[in-house]
Amino acid sequence: MSMVGTSPQADARYHELLRRMPPEKRLEAAMRLSQAVRELALASIRARHPGADDQELRVRLTVRLYGHDCARRLFGHVPADAT
């Protein structure tokens, strides 16, 4: 998978570095990236819904990451404007 907005040379170098990493280091990098995505998504949700409590933030984050159906199954009520 190529990175959007990255030069072909930089993209090739990135993938070369990934191939050279031991599997456990690639897993660590993937976990860090996943956590960063969650933190960015949560920051965006907080900015759009500054009055949301922890429960609402969890529901909205679940909708963002896994969709409405999953959030409904886990939490029951999902705000109509959750995206």
Secondary structure, DSSP 8 states (H G I E B T S, - for coil): ---TT--HHHHHHHHHHHHHS-HHHHHHHHHHHHHHHHHHHHHHHHHH-TT--HHHHHHHHHHHHH-HHHHHHHHS---TT--
